[in-house]
Amino acid sequence: MSENFELLVHRQALCGEGPLWMPTLNCVYWVDILRRELHTYHRESGIDEVRVLPGVVTALAATRSGQLIAAADRGFARLYPGRAALDPVTAVQSGDRMNDGACDPAGRFVAGTLTHANDPQRSALFLLDGGRARPIVDGLTVANGVAWSPDGSRMYLVDTAPRTIWVYDYDVERGRARNGRRWIVCSDSEGRPDGIAVDSEGGVWVAMHWSGRIHRYAPSGDLETVLWAPTRRITSIAFGGPRLDEMYVTSACFGYDERALVADPYAGALFRFRPGTSGLSLAPWNGL
């Protein structure tokens, strides 16, 4: 185990994803997409509470009432953790299922889609504004992590299959992304970009699946920091803790046989480390 990383939940999640810090509850929500599980990691006690969900949940955001809004199955749904219940809000017409997502600075929940076959240009990024979803980026292959610069003027979006991180000019008032351009194209040896988070200085942190690397890029696109997680299979990252100076990291083990699990024993676990910078407070969903 790397001295920089703390093992919080030693569990072989098939596809751990969607970490979300909940400051009022002092906990981190995260999901195992393939097992349809909602996990609640209680920071003070270290207990990881697990509830089985009635659908496939891939990303989470807080609501103003303290509940959750989720990217679920082929659309968006409210999620009630205490009952592990999903209340559909609206469906989207893209891909085979939803994938990663987050709230923009105005509280609109934004999440993308994917196809199981990673079909080129058949996925998109959708914005949920109240109870209506509309596409804001199309022509994607695997829409993954999405995050915004501290002033909200830039939106970063991962398209995992082509190993590309895009940047867009973002209109916070209208919830529109435009002028998309390739910001980073990752090499095979660097891994596949997956989850993403932006710190208070504008640095962009990216979890690199299959390599175990965590990159921090300057707003210019220069690679400034490379950290190595305890597993190759990291999936997503999120700032948390009372001062937002902790980073929570999910991982996966789907596709591994017994020999691979022995070689990569922490695949599927939840980790924490201190990145040396703090994250941004996330706006709650602006819906009812």
VENTA-V947291 format. One record per pair of residues at least 6 apart in sequence whose ideal C-beta (glycine too) atoms are under 8 Angstrom apart, sorted by the first residue. I is the first residue (numbers start at 1). GAP is how many residues later the second one is. Records with the same first field share a line. If there is no record, write none. Layout:
# VENTA-V947291
I = GAP ; GAP
This chain:
# VENTA-V947291
1 = 6 ; 229 ; 265
2 = 226 ; 227 ; 228
4 = 223 ; 269 ; 270
5 = 224 ; 225 ; 244 ; 266 ; 267 ; 268
6 = 265 ; 266 ; 267
7 = 223 ; 259 ; 262 ; 263 ; 264
8 = 33 ; 38 ; 40 ; 240 ; 261 ; 262 ; 263 ; 264
9 = 30 ; 32 ; 39 ; 260 ; 261
10 = 256 ; 259
11 = 37 ; 257 ; 258 ; 259
12 = 241 ; 249 ; 255 ; 256 ; 257
13 = 19 ; 22 ; 24 ; 26 ; 237 ; 238 ; 239 ; 240 ; 255 ; 256 ; 257
14 = 18 ; 19 ; 20 ; 21 ; 238 ; 239 ; 240 ; 254
15 = 17 ; 18 ; 19 ; 20 ; 220 ; 237 ; 239
16 = 14 ; 15 ; 16 ; 23 ; 219 ; 220 ; 234 ; 235 ; 236 ; 252 ; 253 ; 254
17 = 13 ; 14 ; 15 ; 16 ; 41 ; 42 ; 83 ; 178 ; 218 ; 219 ; 233 ; 235
18 = 11 ; 12 ; 13 ; 39 ; 40 ; 41 ; 42 ; 82 ; 218 ; 232
19 = 9 ; 10 ; 11 ; 176 ; 217 ; 218 ; 219 ; 221 ; 229 ; 230 ; 231 ; 251
20 = 8 ; 9 ; 10 ; 40 ; 41 ; 42 ; 48 ; 218
21 = 7 ; 217 ; 218 ; 219 ; 220 ; 223 ; 227 ; 261
22 = 6 ; 7 ; 40
23 = 219
24 = 42
25 = 41
26 = 16 ; 17 ; 18 ; 216
27 = 13 ; 14 ; 15 ; 16
28 = 12 ; 13 ; 15 ; 210 ; 212 ; 220 ; 242
29 = 9 ; 10 ; 11 ; 12 ; 31 ; 39 ; 52
30 = 9 ; 11 ; 206 ; 218 ; 220 ; 240
31 = 6 ; 7 ; 8 ; 22 ; 26 ; 27 ; 29
32 = 7
33 = 23 ; 24 ; 25
34 = 220
35 = 17
36 = 16 ; 17 ; 18 ; 19 ; 20 ; 21
37 = 13 ; 14 ; 15 ; 16
38 = 12 ; 13 ; 14 ; 15 ; 19 ; 41 ; 43 ; 46
39 = 9 ; 10 ; 11 ; 231
40 = 8 ; 9 ; 10 ; 11 ; 41
41 = 6 ; 7 ; 8 ; 207 ; 229
42 = 6 ; 7
43 = 197 ; 198
48 = 222
51 = 30 ; 33
52 = 32
53 = 26 ; 31 ; 33
54 = 30 ; 31 ; 32
55 = 17 ; 18 ; 22 ; 31
56 = 16 ; 17 ; 41 ; 42
57 = 13 ; 14 ; 15 ; 20 ; 22 ; 29
58 = 12 ; 13 ; 14 ; 39 ; 40 ; 41 ; 42 ; 43 ; 53
59 = 11 ; 12 ; 39 ; 40 ; 41 ; 42 ; 43 ; 52
60 = 8 ; 9 ; 10 ; 11 ; 19
61 = 7 ; 8 ; 9 ; 40 ; 41 ; 42 ; 48 ; 221 ; 223 ; 224
62 = 6 ; 7 ; 41 ; 220 ; 222 ; 223
63 = 6 ; 15 ; 221 ; 222 ; 224
64 = 43 ; 220 ; 221 ; 222
67 = 11 ; 12 ; 13 ; 14
68 = 10 ; 11 ; 12 ; 13
69 = 7 ; 8 ; 9 ; 10 ; 20 ; 40 ; 59 ; 216 ; 218
70 = 6 ; 7 ; 8 ; 9 ; 16
71 = 27 ; 28 ; 29 ; 30 ; 38 ; 40
72 = 7 ; 14 ; 16 ; 26
73 = 24 ; 25
74 = 17 ; 18 ; 21 ; 22 ; 23 ; 24 ; 39
75 = 13 ; 14 ; 15 ; 16 ; 17 ; 23 ; 58
76 = 12 ; 13 ; 14 ; 16 ; 22 ; 33 ; 35 ; 50 ; 52 ; 57
77 = 9 ; 10 ; 11 ; 12
78 = 8 ; 9 ; 11
79 = 6 ; 7 ; 8
80 = 6 ; 7
89 = 39 ; 42 ; 198
90 = 38 ; 41 ; 42 ; 43
91 = 42
92 = 6 ; 21 ; 32 ; 34 ; 41 ; 43
94 = 19 ; 28 ; 29 ; 30 ; 32 ; 41 ; 44
95 = 18 ; 19 ; 20 ; 27 ; 28 ; 29 ; 48
96 = 17 ; 18 ; 19 ; 20
97 = 16 ; 17 ; 19
98 = 13 ; 14 ; 15
99 = 12 ; 13 ; 14 ; 15 ; 24 ; 43 ; 44 ; 45
100 = 11 ; 12 ; 43 ; 44 ; 45 ; 46 ; 58 ; 94 ; 95 ; 136
101 = 8 ; 9 ; 10 ; 11 ; 45
102 = 7 ; 8 ; 9 ; 43 ; 44 ; 45 ; 180
103 = 6 ; 7 ; 179 ; 180 ; 181 ; 182
104 = 6 ; 23 ; 44 ; 48 ; 51 ; 66 ; 68 ; 71 ; 179
105 = 43 ; 47 ; 67 ; 178
106 = 46 ; 66 ; 67 ; 69 ; 177 ; 180
107 = 176 ; 177 ; 178 ; 179
108 = 19 ; 20 ; 21 ; 67 ; 177 ; 178
109 = 18 ; 19 ; 176 ; 178
110 = 15 ; 16 ; 17 ; 18 ; 26 ; 36
111 = 14 ; 15 ; 17 ; 32 ; 35
112 = 11 ; 12 ; 13 ; 14 ; 25 ; 28 ; 30 ; 31 ; 32 ; 34 ; 45
113 = 10 ; 11 ; 12 ; 13 ; 27 ; 30
114 = 9 ; 27 ; 28 ; 29
115 = 7 ; 8
118 = 23 ; 24 ; 43
119 = 22
120 = 21 ; 41
121 = 17 ; 18 ; 19 ; 20
122 = 19
123 = 17 ; 18 ; 19 ; 20
124 = 11 ; 13 ; 14 ; 15 ; 16 ; 19
125 = 10 ; 11 ; 12 ; 13 ; 15 ; 18 ; 21 ; 32 ; 52
126 = 7 ; 8 ; 9 ; 10
127 = 6 ; 7 ; 8 ; 9 ; 48
128 = 157 ; 159
129 = 46 ; 157 ; 158
130 = 156 ; 157 ; 158
131 = 156 ; 157
136 = 39 ; 40 ; 41
137 = 6 ; 20 ; 29 ; 31 ; 40 ; 43
140 = 17 ; 19
141 = 18 ; 19 ; 20 ; 21
142 = 17 ; 18 ; 19
143 = 14 ; 15 ; 16
144 = 13 ; 14 ; 15 ; 16 ; 49 ; 50 ; 51 ; 52
145 = 11 ; 12 ; 13 ; 48 ; 49 ; 50 ; 51 ; 52 ; 61 ; 62 ; 91
146 = 9 ; 10 ; 11 ; 12 ; 50
147 = 8 ; 9 ; 49 ; 50 ; 51 ; 57
148 = 6 ; 7 ; 8 ; 22 ; 50
149 = 6 ; 7 ; 49 ; 53 ; 70
150 = 48 ; 50 ; 51 ; 52 ; 130
152 = 18 ; 20
153 = 16 ; 17 ; 19
154 = 13 ; 14 ; 15 ; 16 ; 65
155 = 12 ; 13 ; 14 ; 15 ; 22
156 = 9 ; 10 ; 11 ; 27 ; 40 ; 42 ; 48
157 = 8 ; 9 ; 10 ; 11 ; 20 ; 23
158 = 6 ; 7 ; 8 ; 35 ; 36 ; 37 ; 38 ; 48
159 = 6 ; 7
160 = 32 ; 33 ; 34 ; 49
161 = 31
162 = 23
163 = 22 ; 23 ; 24 ; 25 ; 27 ; 29 ; 30
164 = 18 ; 20 ; 21 ; 22 ; 29
165 = 17 ; 18 ; 19 ; 20 ; 21 ; 28 ; 31 ; 39 ; 41
166 = 14 ; 15 ; 16 ; 17
167 = 13 ; 14 ; 16
168 = 9 ; 10 ; 11 ; 12 ; 13
169 = 8 ; 9 ; 10
170 = 6 ; 7
171 = 6 ; 7
183 = 38
184 = 9 ; 22 ; 33 ; 37
186 = 6 ; 7 ; 22
189 = 22
190 = 18 ; 21 ; 23 ; 25
191 = 17 ; 18 ; 19 ; 20 ; 21 ; 22 ; 41
192 = 16 ; 17 ; 18 ; 19
193 = 13 ; 14 ; 15 ; 16
194 = 12 ; 13 ; 14 ; 15 ; 40 ; 41 ; 42
195 = 11 ; 12 ; 39 ; 40 ; 41 ; 42 ; 43 ; 55
196 = 8 ; 9 ; 10 ; 11 ; 41
197 = 7 ; 8 ; 40 ; 41 ; 42 ; 50 ; 82
198 = 6 ; 7 ; 81 ; 82
199 = 6 ; 17 ; 40 ; 76 ; 78 ; 79 ; 80 ; 81
200 = 44 ; 77 ; 78 ; 79 ; 80
201 = 76
202 = 16 ; 17
203 = 13 ; 14 ; 15 ; 16 ; 21 ; 22 ; 74
204 = 12 ; 13 ; 14 ; 15
205 = 9 ; 10 ; 11 ; 32 ; 42 ; 70
206 = 8 ; 9 ; 10 ; 11 ; 31
207 = 7 ; 22 ; 27 ; 28 ; 29 ; 30 ; 42
208 = 6 ; 7 ; 26
209 = 23 ; 24 ; 25 ; 26 ; 43
210 = 22 ; 23
211 = 21
212 = 16 ; 17 ; 18 ; 19 ; 20 ; 21 ; 22
213 = 13 ; 14 ; 15 ; 16
214 = 11 ; 12 ; 13 ; 14 ; 15 ; 20 ; 23 ; 33 ; 35
215 = 8 ; 10 ; 11
216 = 7 ; 8 ; 9 ; 10 ; 59
217 = 6 ; 7
218 = 6
227 = 46 ; 48
229 = 20 ; 22 ; 42
230 = 36 ; 39 ; 41
231 = 20 ; 33 ; 35 ; 36 ; 37 ; 38
232 = 32 ; 35
233 = 18 ; 19 ; 20 ; 23 ; 31 ; 34 ; 35
234 = 15 ; 16 ; 17
235 = 15 ; 16 ; 17
236 = 13 ; 14
237 = 10 ; 11 ; 12 ; 13
238 = 9 ; 10 ; 41
239 = 6 ; 7 ; 8 ; 9 ; 39 ; 40 ; 41
240 = 6 ; 7 ; 8 ; 32 ; 39
243 = 35
244 = 34 ; 35 ; 36 ; 37
245 = 29 ; 30 ; 32 ; 33 ; 34
246 = 26 ; 27 ; 28
247 = 25 ; 26 ; 27 ; 28 ; 32
248 = 22 ; 23 ; 24
249 = 21 ; 22 ; 23 ; 24
250 = 20
251 = 15 ; 16 ; 17 ; 18 ; 19 ; 20
252 = 15 ; 16
253 = 7 ; 8 ; 11 ; 14 ; 15
256 = 8 ; 11
260 = 7
261 = 6
